[in-house]
Amino acid sequence: MVLWGIPANNRPSRILYASMLEVLSDSPYDASPLNAPTFPKKYEADITANHLLTLLITKRKLCLFEASTGDEAMSREQFLTEHIESARLLYHSNLSHSGVPVHPLQFQRYTRSLGVDNDCHVVLYDRGQMIWSTYAAWIFKLFGHRRVSILSGGFLSWKSQQARSEQYRTDSGDEIDRGQGNLLSSWNQSLVITFDDVLLNTELRTYDVVDAQTREEYDGEASGALYGHIRGAVNIPVDAVYEWRSNQWRPNKEIQQIFDEAVLSRNRPVIVYCSTSLRSSMIWWTLRRFGYDARIYFGGWPEWVVRAPDELKVLGRNAHI
């Protein structure tokens, strides 16, 4: 039986979660490394194509990345055909294995090979799906990089501006080697939460819990897998905050109304989960933009449905499949 739509050989195991967190807790990586650069407290989390152009023209210390999708061969083909000038391709498999973040040392080695320094302003974009950018942003933040922005509207917004001005340049072919970076990874515990934390929260109610699955998955009505949700979680699917047809975030007023209707409070931290952390990252990014203290439970529904007591799982009519 398919439990949550992930092939059996790709399911993150309880041992993998436990061993990873044990290694991280014993690692020498401080959550606030001494040589971490100091940035202004306020900078734009979402930037426009015009803002990005200004950063490029004024030659700010910028690390621009196109986030690949799970189909990395297709992403590479698209990138080689055309990408924003000076961008590099960021491979999803070097950030996550089946929804589990890679080890900080692996992330550090990879990003250094891409020329990322501690004081780089990382700007991410994708080809319109947004979840790949927000997931990459979460990973950079999780591993201690402080200044991370997303290009609102992604590559399509850049191309739209290019039709009006030749200053919005694109390039083709492989990226240029920029040499070795000096990024130092750390572990930002405030952005992640574990199964045991979520289980304890069912008693203490310290956190609000948001389910980022589709409504059908949340209700357990989707076919092909064992869907449902954590008891007590409220459902905010990504469609509620992002308009796919226009490739833009929904209006701030509309998003805030959704959070208000979900009875979320800025005085209480929020746990966000889904099945792979991709959709969770979109809701997490939105919550953080609106001033909420949000973190991702990356074990998500796949881990919860296997490990949690039955009374803490809400399953739909397909539970017998």
N, C-alpha and C positions, 0 to 999 in steps of 0.2 A: 504493500500500500504506500502511496505517496503521501507523506505527512504534510508537507508545506510547499510543494512545488520545486524542491531542490533535490537533484539526483543524490542517491544514497552516498556515492563516493565523494560528494562535495559538501556533505553536511558537516558543519562545525561541531566537534564533539565536546562533551563536558570536560574531558581530560585536556583538550587543547585550550579551552578557556582558562581552566584552573592553572595549568602549567605556565601559560603566558603571563597571567597576572602575578604568579609567584615570582617569576623571573623579574618582572618589572618592579615589584615591591622590593626585591633584593638588589636591584641594579644601582650603579652609582649615579644615575641620572637625576639630578635635582630638578624639581619642578620650576625653579627660578634660577637658572645658571648665572654665575657671577658675571660672565662676559656677555650676557644678553643685552642687546642694544636698547636704548631708551627711545620710545616713540611717543609722539603726542597722544594723549588719551583719546582724542577724537579724530577719526579719519573715516572716510566713506567706506562702509562695508560693501555697498553696491555702487559701482561707478558707471557712468554713461560712456558711450563711445567717444564723445567729445572730451570728457575728462581723461580718458586713457590717451587720446591723442596729445593732450597737453602734457601729460607725464612723459610721453615719448619724445616730444619736441624739446622739452626742457631738460632732457637727459637725466631724469631722476634715476636713482638706483632701483631698477625695476626688473623683476623676474616674471616674464609673461609666459603662461602655459595654456595650451589647449588640452583639456582633459579628455582622454580617450573614453570610449564606451567599453562595455564588456566584450564587444567584437573588435578586438584590437587590430586585426588585419584590415578591416574596413576603415577604422579610424586612421590608420597609417596611410592607407591609399588616399583618403580624403585630404589628409594633412599634406601629403606630398603634392597633390594636385593644386591646392591653394590654402594658405593660412595667413593670419595676420603677420605682417613683417616683424621679425625678431622673436616670434613665438617659438617655443619648443613643445614637443609632444610629451605629455605626462601619461604614462601607461598605468591603467587602473590596477593591473596585477602586481605592480610594485608598491601599491598602497594597501591592498587588502587581499586576503585569501578567503573566499567564500563568506564574506561579510565580517571577517575578523581582521582588525588592523595588523599590519606587519609589525615586527619587533622594531623598537626605536633605532637600533643599530643598522638594520636593513634600510629603514627610511633615511637615516643620516647618510649612509653610503650612496644610496641612489640619488638623493637630492644634491649632494656634493658633486656627483658626477655630472649633474646638470648645471653646475655653476652657481648654486644657491648659497649665498652668504647669510650670516645672522641678521644683517641689517637690510636685506632685500625687502622691498615691498612686493609681495607675491600677488599677481593678478591672474585670475583663472577665467577661462571661458570654455564653452562647448558648442556643439552644433545645434542646440535648441532644446535638448531634453532637460537641462538644468540640474538634474539629480547628480550628474557626473561632476559638475562644478562644485555643488554644495558638499558632496561627499569628500572631494579632494580638499576643500576648505576646512572641513571638520578634521581631516587627518593632519593637515598642517598645524591647525590650532591644538589638536590633541598632543602633538609632538613638540609643542612649545613655541612655534613660530607666531609672533605677535601680530604682524601686519599682513593681513590677508584680505583681498577684495575680490569680488566677482563682477565681471563685465555684464551689466544688465542687458538682456536680449541676446547675449552671446555673439557668435560669428555673424549671425544674420543682421544684427544691429550695426555691426561694423561695415558690412557690405551695403547696407542701406545708405549709410553716410558716404560711402565711397562713390555712389552714384551721383552725389552732389559735389564732392570735392576729391581731387586726386591726392590730397594729403593723407587720406585714409588708405594707406598702402597695404597691399598683400604681396606675398611671395610664394614661390613654389619650390619643390625639391626638399632635400633634407636640411635640418637645422645646422647652424654653424657652431662648432665647438667653442665653448667659452672658458674652458679651463676648469680647474678644480675649485669648488666652493669651500667655505669653512663652517657651514651650518652645524650647530651642536644641538642634537636632539635632547628633549626632556620628556616628561610625562605629566600632562595636565589632568590630574585626577578629577577636576571639577567638570570635565566634559564627558565623562563616561561613568557608567554604573553597572554593577554586576547582578547576577541572578539572586544572590543572597541578599543584596540591598533591596531589590524589588520585592522579594519574599517578605522581608522584614517590614517593608512599607505597607503591606496588606494589613498589618496589625497597628503600626504606629501612625500611618496616614501623614507622614512628613511631606511627601511629594504628591503633586497632582500627576496623573498618568495619562498620556496622550497616545493613541493608536493611530499610526499614519497609513494603515492599509486602506484599500477601497472599502466602501460601505458594504459591499457584498461579502468581502473577505471578513470584515469585522463581525458581520452578522452570522458568519458561517454558512452563507448561502452560495458562495462561489464553488464551482465544480472543479474536480481534478486534484483536490488535496484536502487535508483536514484543516479547515479554517475556523477562526473564532477570535476571541480576544481575552486579555487579562481582565478578570472581574474587577469592576470599578473604573476601568479605563474609558475615556471619552474618545470618540472617533473624529479626527480632523484629517481627511484625506488630502493629498497634495493638490487635487483639483480645487479645493476650497481656497487655496492661497495663490494659485498660479493659473493664468489664462493661457492655455496651450495655443490657441488659434492666433493670438497676437504676440505670443512669446514674451509675455511680460507678467510681472507680479500684479495681482489684483490691487485695486486702490487701497491705500492704508486704512481708510475708514471702514471699508468692507472687511478687511482682515481683522481689524480690532474688534469689530462686531462679532466675528466668528469666535475669537478668543473669549470675549465677554459671555457669549451664549454657552461656551464650554465651562464657564465659571472658573477660568484660570486667573490666578492672582500673582502680581509681581512680588508679593511678599512670601510666596511659597515656590520652591524650586519645582521644575517640571521634568519628568521622565518621558522620553519619546522612544517609541520602538515601532518596528515593522517586521519584515521577514529577512531583510538583507542589510539594513541600515541605510540603503540608498534613499528611499522615500523619507525615512526618519531624518536624514540630513537636511532635506528641504524644509521640513517643519521646524527642525532645530535652528536652522539658519534664520528662518522667519521670526521665530520666538526671540532669538538673541537680538535681531534688528529692532524688535519692539520692546526691548528692555527686560525680557524675562530671563531668569536663571535656568537654562535648559541643559540637559545632558542626555546622551543616547545610551540606551540599553542595547548593546550590539548583539547580545545573544538572541534577543527578540522573541517573536512568537515561536520560531523553530525550537529554541531551547525551552521556552516556557511550557509548550504543549507536551514535551517529553518529561520534564523534571517536576513541574509544579503539581501540587495536590489537585485532585479532580474538582474540588469545590471552588478552586481559584481560577478555573478555566470555564469560559462560556463558549460552548460549541453549538453549531447549527444543526440542521436536519441531515447534513451530509456526514455527520460524525460516525455513522455506521459503515461508511465506505471502506 
